[in-house]
C-alpha cells in the first residue's frame, strides 16, 4: 500500500526527461501524485497528465510515468492509448 504513494519513472521516461531538460520539484511531484491517486479512484488506467508545460503519460495502477515531453513536443503530438486526461496548473 505504501508503494502506491510513490510516483515512479520508467527508464524511458527518465531518459526523455533528461534529454528534454524536464525537472520537477518535490511540490510538483506531490501535486501530480495526488491527481494520479484521484484518477485511480475513478478507475483510470493510462492517463495523460498535463502540468504547466509538461505532458506525461502515466500508467495509473503502477503509478509509473511512461514518457514525458515539454511544451514544444506537445504541440504536434497525438496521444493514443489513454483513457483519461488530468490537466493541472
Buried (B, 14 or more C-beta within 10 A) or exposed (E): EEEEEEBEBBEEBEEBBEEBEBEBEEEBBEBBBEBBBEBBEEEBBBBBBBBEEBBBBBBBEEBBBBBBBBEEBBEEEEBEEBEBEBEEE
